[in-house]
Amino acid sequence: MKTNKYVEDLKVKSAAELNELLVAAKKELFNLRFQNATNQLDNTGRIKEVRRNIARIQTVITEKVHAAE
């Protein structure tokens, strides 16, 4: 599936790259919410997708932290 490939790609990235992705995803989510509030957003499903991607990134970061212990 598409999400499995995305998670596998995340697992090979370094912690710094994951943090950069997390910041970028949070900025994108903010912009999407802003567009939604001003009725400029056409694809509202993208908000849900970005929220899940943020959760996936955070999960991989947590797994790496626990694996290092």
C-alpha positions as CSV (number, residue, x, y, z in Angstrom):
1,M,0.0,0.0,0.0
2,K,0.9,3.6,-0.3
3,T,1.1,4.2,3.4
4,N,3.4,1.2,4.0
5,K,5.9,2.6,1.5
6,Y,5.7,6.0,3.2
7,V,6.4,4.5,6.6
8,E,9.3,2.5,5.2
9,D,10.8,5.6,3.7
10,L,10.5,7.4,7.0
11,K,12.3,4.5,8.9
12,V,15.4,4.9,6.8
13,K,15.7,8.7,7.4
14,S,17.8,10.2,10.2
15,A,16.4,11.9,13.2
16,A,17.3,15.4,11.8
17,E,15.5,14.6,8.5
18,L,12.5,13.4,10.5
19,N,12.4,16.5,12.5
20,E,12.5,18.6,9.3
21,L,9.6,16.6,7.9
22,L,7.6,17.1,11.1
23,V,8.1,20.9,11.0
24,A,7.1,21.0,7.4
25,A,4.0,18.9,7.9
26,K,2.9,21.0,10.9
27,K,3.4,24.2,8.8
28,E,1.3,22.6,6.0
29,L,-1.4,21.7,8.5
30,F,-1.5,25.2,9.8
31,N,-1.9,26.6,6.2
32,L,-4.6,24.1,5.4
33,R,-6.5,25.0,8.5
34,F,-6.2,28.7,7.7
35,Q,-7.4,28.1,4.1
36,N,-10.3,26.0,5.5
37,A,-11.3,28.8,7.9
38,T,-11.4,31.3,5.1
39,N,-13.3,29.0,2.7
40,Q,-10.4,28.8,0.3
41,L,-9.7,25.0,0.7
42,D,-11.1,22.7,-2.0
43,N,-9.8,19.4,-0.8
44,T,-10.7,19.1,2.9
45,G,-9.5,15.5,3.0
46,R,-5.9,16.8,2.8
47,I,-6.2,18.0,6.4
48,K,-6.9,14.4,7.6
49,E,-4.1,13.0,5.5
50,V,-1.5,15.6,6.8
51,R,-2.6,14.9,10.4
52,R,-2.0,11.2,9.9
53,N,1.3,11.8,8.3
54,I,2.3,13.9,11.4
55,A,1.3,11.0,13.6
56,R,3.3,8.5,11.5
57,I,6.4,10.8,11.6
58,Q,6.1,11.1,15.4
59,T,5.7,7.3,15.8
60,V,8.9,6.6,13.8
61,I,10.7,9.2,15.9
62,T,9.5,7.6,19.1
63,E,10.5,4.1,17.8
64,K,14.0,5.4,17.0
65,V,14.4,6.9,20.5
66,H,13.3,3.6,22.2
67,A,15.6,1.6,19.9
68,A,18.5,3.7,20.9
69,E,18.0,3.0,24.6
